[in-house]
Amino acid sequence: MDTRQSLPPIDKALSATCQDRAIELADSGELAHVDFEGRGPGQQAMAHGLPPGVYGEVLGSGPSPEAVWRAWLASPTHKGVLVEPGWTVWGWGSAPRGAVTVYVLRFYKP
């Protein structure tokens, strides 16, 4: 199954939250779903003015987006988020960290 074909439209506001989070993660050098204020992805998104709902998130870092994508698809947990039914929009962000790039994808459904 080609997961990329099943993705909903990209949302600019959700992507902005992903970009901010990717920069934070690159600066910290750690991949964590909970931020320094103890907020998960949904709480982080709503703090940026996005609506309440269900938020999913996948994080990764690697030398290329393709390498990170392959790693997500090889992980049952990450792939489960990517293919979960009902996502209405998604967003993404990235930030460099040395020889790798940090990637954040977030998904939303009401």
N, C-alpha and C positions, 0 to 999 in steps of 0.2 A: 504494500500500500504506500502510495506517495503522500505522506502527511502534509506536505506543503500545499497540495491541491485542496485540502479540506479546511484550510485556515480561513477564518472570517476576515472582514476588512480591517485594515490598520486604522487605529484611532490616534490622532495627533496629540490629544491631551494625555492619553494613557502612555504614549511614547515619551512624552516629556517627563513623566514620572520615572520611566525606565532609564532615561538618559541621566537624570539626577542620581538615581540609585547606582547606575554603573560607575559614575564618577566617584561616588562615596566608597564603593567596594574596591575600585582600583586604588584609591588613596589609602584605604585601610590595609590592603593586601589580603583580605579575607573574604570568602564568599559566605554570606549569611542572609537568611530570609528576614530575620528580625533586625531592625536598625538600632542605633545607639540609644534611642528613646524607648525601646521595647515594643515597637509597633511592627506588625506583620505587613505583608504586601497590600492587603485591603485597607488597613488603617493608614498606611503611607499614601495610598492613592486618594482616599477620602480627605486626608489632610491637604491635598492639592486641589480640592474642590470637586472631585469625581463622585458619582452617586454611590450609595450603598448597594451592595449586591455580593456576588460571589467572585472572588479574584483568585486566579491561579498564577503561579510564577515558576519559571525555570531560570537557573543561573548557571553560568559556565565561563570558563576561560580557556583560551587556546591560541594556537598560532594562526588560525583562520576560522571564519564562520562555518565553513564546511566541516572542519575537524570537530568543532563544538556540536554542530548539528548531528553528526554521526554518533558522537558520544551520548547525546540525549536520546536518540532513537535506540541505542543499545541498552539503555537503562530503563527497566520496566516502570519505575516510578516517574521518571521524566517523560517518557513516551505517554504514560497514562494521562498526564496533564495536557500534553500536546494534542491528544486525540479525544479528550473528554468531550462528549456531546454538549451542545447548547451554548458554547462561547459565541457571543455576538460581535465582539471586537477584540483586537489584540494590539499590543504596542511593543516596541523594542528600543533598546539603547545600547551603546557600547562605549568603552573607554580604554585607552591603552594602559598597560602596566608592564613596562620592560619589554621583553620579547613576546608577550602575549597580549591579547585583548580580552577584556571582561565583557560578557554579554548578559543582558537582562531581557527576558520576554515576560510580559504579563498578559493575562487573558481576563475577560470580564463577561459575566452574564447576570441579568437582573434576578 
